[in-house]
Amino acid sequence: MSDVSSVKLAHLVKFGHGKDWKTVESPNGNFPVYGSGGKFGLASDFLHDGEAVLFGRKGTVDRPIYVNEKFWTVDTMYYAIPHSDRAVGKYLYYWATTIPFQTITTNTALPSVTSMDLSQLYVPLPTLVTQQRIADYLDRETVEIDAAVADLDRYVELLEKRRLIAIENAIEGKPIPLHCMSRIVDCVHTTPDRDDAGVAEAVRTSSIRNGKYIPGVGIPISLETLTLRTKELSPQPGDLFFTREAPAGEACLVPKDKPYASGQRVVTIRPDVSVVLPEYLLFALYSSQIQLRWETTSTGSTVTNIKMDTIGQTRIPTPPVDLQHQIIEVLKKEFDEIDSLVAESRKLRELLLKRRSVLITDVVTGRKQV
């Protein structure tokens, strides 16, 4: 396709704007509602019937979606309807996955892209017959890769379930209210001032997932802000951070690398190590009975919130400390194996997705003939 001309997307499609779907939302609707992550609801009406390529307008803007049905799409999306005498919809979708979106999106906390930006992009345009042949070829090749990726995702899900089962089988002992075995201190209910030169960090709820702290997600803060936010309790290694909402019920050990303070909606827990060891408590907080308590006692219709009283009154199965040591060792060994298998699976997943991306780019640009 080296001699194939390129045409602006504006000449190949007609852009439509997604709309608020509240007026058409219906659990019994006949038409799917699309957001940037794909289908997520049903509607009683539709915006378009037929082929289209969906583009995110705000937030997730780098994941085009191909549709060929009656559909509704939310107001943070565009839909591009191909002119059938010029372009094959599936071909345009595959081309769209190769767009370097970072070059046309706004560099803000909520990335955005305009239909004008998209319409000015150039599309390699072979004949309709060749476009269809490319689309058919990529359908065949990518379906195998997508199936392999889906298998890996299911395998990781099974590994995570194995992790929960291991916790469930290991946690035991006399239930003791959390406030009787630890000091629990709520956060300052404000967003701290950001200081990119700060040597300390305020922990956000998004910093904590699946029992681990995610570096670089928190807010850098000055030592002055740190002092103000840790007046009641300065988090130390051996303490735990716990999220009250967005999402609720996540926990991790306080990292050792720098000074930390709780951000909004993050609680600090200091265990009484004569009663409960920090690592054991962390495992226990992820047991199904405790997680179920968070779910059944939290408040809020859209964002769940766990009250401080609920946290303190939660009864933790607590065996003698010497048995806690044994449980920790057993779970650490189990989790090391699980973590290794998860890491290998995710690495293979990344390689498959890279192979998929390279294949599509090579075929659409003509570097690979089909």
C-alpha positions in Angstrom: 0.0 0.0 0.0 3.0 2.3 -0.4 1.3 4.1 -3.3 -2.0 4.5 -1.5 -3.1 8.0 -0.8 -4.2 9.3 2.6 -7.4 11.1 3.2 -8.6 13.2 6.2 -11.0 11.4 8.4 -13.5 14.2 7.9 -14.0 13.1 4.3 -14.7 9.5 5.3 -17.2 9.8 8.2 -19.9 11.9 9.7 -19.4 12.6 13.4 -22.3 12.4 15.9 -22.3 13.4 19.5 -23.4 11.1 22.3 -26.1 12.3 24.6 -27.1 12.0 28.2 -28.9 8.6 28.5 -30.9 9.3 31.7 -34.0 10.1 29.7 -33.8 6.7 27.8 -32.3 4.5 30.6 -34.4 1.3 30.9 -33.5 -2.0 32.5 -35.8 -3.6 29.8 -34.5 -1.5 27.0 -33.7 -3.1 23.6 -30.6 -1.0 22.8 -27.1 -1.1 24.3 -25.6 2.0 25.9 -21.9 2.5 25.2 -19.3 4.3 27.3 -15.5 4.4 26.8 -15.3 1.0 28.5 -17.9 -0.6 26.2 -21.5 -1.7 26.9 -22.7 -0.8 30.3 -26.5 -0.3 30.2 -29.7 -0.5 28.2 -31.8 2.2 26.6 -35.4 2.5 25.3 -34.2 4.5 22.2 -31.1 4.6 19.9 -28.9 7.3 18.3 -27.8 5.4 15.3 -28.5 2.1 13.5 -25.6 0.5 11.8 -21.8 0.7 11.6 -19.9 3.3 13.7 -16.6 3.8 15.4 -16.9 5.3 18.9 -14.3 7.7 20.3 -14.0 8.9 23.8 -14.4 12.7 24.2 -13.3 13.0 27.8 -11.4 10.7 30.2 -10.6 7.5 28.4 -10.0 8.8 24.9 -7.6 6.2 23.5 -9.9 3.1 23.2 -12.0 3.2 20.0 -14.9 0.8 19.8 -16.5 -0.7 16.7 -20.3 -1.2 16.7 -22.7 -2.4 14.1 -26.2 -2.3 15.6 -28.8 0.1 17.0 -27.1 1.8 19.9 -27.0 4.8 22.3 -23.7 6.3 23.5 -23.2 8.7 26.4 -22.4 12.4 26.2 -18.7 11.8 26.8 -18.4 10.0 23.5 -18.4 10.7 19.7 -19.6 8.2 17.1 -18.2 8.3 13.6 -20.5 7.0 10.9 -18.5 5.8 7.8 -19.6 6.9 4.3 -20.1 3.4 2.8 -19.0 4.5 -0.7 -15.6 5.6 0.7 -14.7 3.6 3.7 -15.3 0.2 5.4 -16.3 0.7 9.0 -14.2 -2.2 10.4 -11.2 -0.9 8.5 -11.6 2.5 10.0 -11.8 1.0 13.5 -8.6 -0.9 13.1 -6.9 2.3 11.8 -8.3 4.2 14.8 -6.6 1.8 17.2 -3.2 3.1 15.7 -3.9 6.8 16.4 -1.2 8.4 18.6 -3.8 9.9 20.9 -1.3 11.5 23.1 -0.5 14.0 20.3 -4.1 15.3 20.1 -5.4 15.1 23.6 -5.3 17.9 26.2 -2.6 17.4 28.8 -4.9 17.8 31.8 -6.1 15.7 34.8 -9.1 14.8 32.6 -7.8 14.3 29.0 -10.1 15.3 26.2 -10.2 15.3 22.5 -12.4 17.1 20.0 -14.1 15.8 16.9 -12.2 18.5 14.9 -8.9 17.1 16.1 -10.0 13.6 15.0 -11.4 14.8 11.7 -8.1 16.3 10.7 -6.2 13.0 11.0 -5.1 11.3 7.8 -6.2 7.8 7.0 -4.4 5.5 4.5 -7.2 4.8 2.0 -6.9 1.8 -0.4 -9.8 0.6 -2.4 -13.0 -0.6 -0.7 -12.1 -4.2 -1.7 -8.7 -3.9 -0.1 -10.1 -2.3 3.0 -12.5 -5.2 3.4 -9.7 -7.7 2.8 -7.6 -6.0 5.5 -10.5 -5.9 8.0 -11.3 -9.6 7.4 -7.7 -10.6 7.8 -7.3 -8.6 11.1 -10.6 -10.1 12.3 -9.2 -13.6 11.9 -5.8 -12.8 13.4 -6.9 -10.6 16.3 -9.6 -13.0 17.5 -6.9 -15.5 18.4 -4.9 -13.0 20.3 -8.0 -11.7 22.0 -9.0 -15.2 23.1 -5.5 -15.8 24.5 -5.7 -12.5 26.4 -9.1 -13.4 27.8 -7.7 -16.8 28.9 -4.9 -15.0 30.8 -7.4 -12.6 32.4 -9.5 -15.6 33.6 -6.4 -17.3 34.9 -5.4 -14.1 36.9 -8.9 -14.0 38.3 -8.6 -17.6 39.5 -5.2 -16.8 41.1 -6.8 -13.9 43.0 -9.6 -16.2 44.1 -6.9 -18.6 45.3 -5.5 -15.8 47.3 -8.8 -15.1 49.0 -9.3 -18.8 49.7 -5.9 -19.0 51.3 -6.7 -16.1 53.6 -10.1 -17.7 54.4 -8.5 -21.0 55.4 -5.8 -19.4 57.5 -7.6 -16.7 59.5 -8.9 -18.0 62.8 -9.2 -17.1 66.5 -11.4 -15.3 69.0 -13.2 -12.3 67.4 -12.0 -9.1 69.0 -13.3 -5.6 68.2 -10.7 -3.7 66.2 -10.7 -0.7 68.6 -9.7 -3.1 71.4 -6.5 -4.1 69.6 -5.4 -0.9 67.9 -5.6 2.9 67.7 -7.7 4.1 64.9 -7.3 7.7 63.6 -9.4 9.3 60.9 -7.9 11.6 58.3 -8.1 15.4 57.9 -11.2 15.9 55.7 -9.5 18.2 53.2 -7.4 17.7 50.1 -3.8 18.6 51.0 -1.9 21.3 49.1 0.3 19.8 46.5 4.0 20.5 46.6 5.9 18.8 43.8 9.1 19.4 45.6 7.8 18.0 48.8 9.6 15.1 50.4 6.5 13.6 52.0 3.4 12.1 50.5 -0.4 12.2 51.3 -2.0 8.8 50.7 -5.0 8.8 48.4 -7.6 6.0 48.3 -6.3 5.1 44.8 -2.9 4.5 46.3 -4.1 1.3 48.0 -5.2 -1.8 46.1 -5.4 -5.5 47.1 -3.3 -5.1 50.2 -0.5 -3.2 48.6 0.7 0.5 48.4 1.0 1.8 44.8 4.0 4.3 44.6 3.6 7.6 42.8 -0.2 7.8 43.1 -0.3 9.9 46.3 0.0 13.7 46.6 3.5 15.1 47.2 3.4 17.5 50.2 5.7 19.7 52.2 7.0 18.9 55.7 4.8 21.7 57.0 1.7 20.1 55.5 2.8 16.8 56.8 3.1 18.2 60.4 -0.4 19.7 60.1 -2.0 16.5 58.9 -0.3 14.2 61.4 -0.9 16.1 64.7 -3.0 13.3 66.1 -0.9 10.4 64.8 2.1 10.2 62.6 1.9 7.1 60.4 4.9 4.8 61.0 6.0 1.5 59.4 4.0 -1.2 61.2 0.8 1.0 61.0 -1.9 0.4 58.4 -3.7 2.7 56.0 -7.4 1.9 55.4 -9.8 3.4 52.9 -13.2 4.5 54.1 -14.6 5.1 50.6 -13.8 5.3 46.9 -13.3 2.3 47.2 -14.1 1.3 50.8 -12.3 -1.5 52.6 -8.8 -1.5 51.0 -5.8 -1.6 53.3 -2.0 -1.7 53.2 1.0 -1.4 55.5 2.6 2.0 55.8 5.6 2.1 53.5 9.1 2.7 54.9 10.7 4.9 52.2 9.4 8.4 53.2 7.1 10.3 55.6 3.4 9.7 54.9 0.2 11.4 55.9 -3.4 10.2 55.3 -5.2 11.9 52.5 -8.9 12.3 52.3 -11.0 9.2 53.3 -7.9 7.3 54.5 -7.7 6.1 58.1 -4.5 5.2 60.0 -4.6 2.1 62.2 -1.8 1.4 64.7 -2.1 -2.2 66.0 -1.3 -3.2 69.5 1.4 -5.8 68.6 1.0 -7.6 71.9 -2.5 -8.5 70.6 -2.3 -8.5 66.8 0.6 -8.3 64.4 0.3 -5.8 61.5 0.7 -8.3 58.7 -1.8 -10.6 60.3 -4.3 -7.8 60.6 -3.8 -6.8 57.0 -4.6 -10.4 55.9 -7.6 -10.5 58.2 -9.1 -7.3 56.8 -9.3 -9.0 53.4 -11.1 -12.1 54.7 -14.5 -12.6 53.2 -16.4 -12.1 56.5 -14.7 -8.8 57.1 -15.2 -7.6 53.5 -18.8 -8.6 53.7 -19.2 -6.5 56.8 -17.9 -3.5 54.9 -20.4 -4.1 52.1 -23.4 -4.6 54.4 -22.7 -1.7 56.8 -21.4 1.0 54.5 -23.6 4.0 53.6 -24.1 6.0 50.4 -26.0 5.2 47.3 -23.3 6.1 44.7 -20.1 6.1 46.8 -20.0 3.7 49.7 -18.6 5.0 53.0 -17.6 3.1 56.1 -18.2 5.0 59.3 -15.5 5.2 62.0 -17.7 3.5 64.5 -18.2 0.6 62.1 -14.4 0.2 61.7 -13.8 0.2 65.4 -16.6 -2.2 66.2 -15.6 -4.7 63.5 -14.6 -8.0 65.2 -11.3 -9.5 63.9 -10.6 -13.2 64.4 -7.5 -13.1 66.5 -5.4 -16.2 67.5 -2.4 -16.0 69.9 0.5 -14.0 68.6 2.7 -17.0 68.1 0.1 -18.6 65.9 -0.2 -15.3 64.0 3.5 -15.6 63.1 2.9 -19.0 61.7 -0.1 -17.9 59.7 1.9 -14.9 58.3 4.6 -17.3 57.1 2.2 -19.7 55.4 0.3 -16.9 53.6 3.5 -15.1 52.6 4.8 -18.3 50.9 1.4 -18.8 49.2 1.2 -15.2 48.1 4.8 -15.2 46.7 3.9 -18.0 44.4 0.6 -16.4 43.4 2.4 -13.0 42.8 5.0 -14.7 40.6 2.3 -16.4 38.5 0.3 -13.2 38.2 3.4 -11.3 37.1 4.2 -13.8 34.5 0.6 -13.8 33.2 0.5 -10.0 33.0 3.9 -9.9 31.2 2.6 -12.4 28.6 -0.6 -10.4 28.3 1.4 -7.2 27.6 3.4 -9.0 24.9 0.2 -10.3 23.2 -1.3 -6.9 23.2 1.9 -5.4 21.8 1.9 -8.0 19.1 -1.7 -7.2 18.3 -0.9 -3.5 18.1 2.1 -4.0 15.9 0.2 -6.4 13.6 -2.7 -3.9 13.1 -0.3 -1.0 12.5 1.8 -3.0 10.0 -1.2 -4.1 8.0 -3.1 -0.8 8.0 0.0 1.2 6.9 0.9 -1.4 4.2 4.2 -2.5 5.8 2.6 -6.0 5.8 0.7 -7.2 2.8 -2.4 -9.4 3.1 
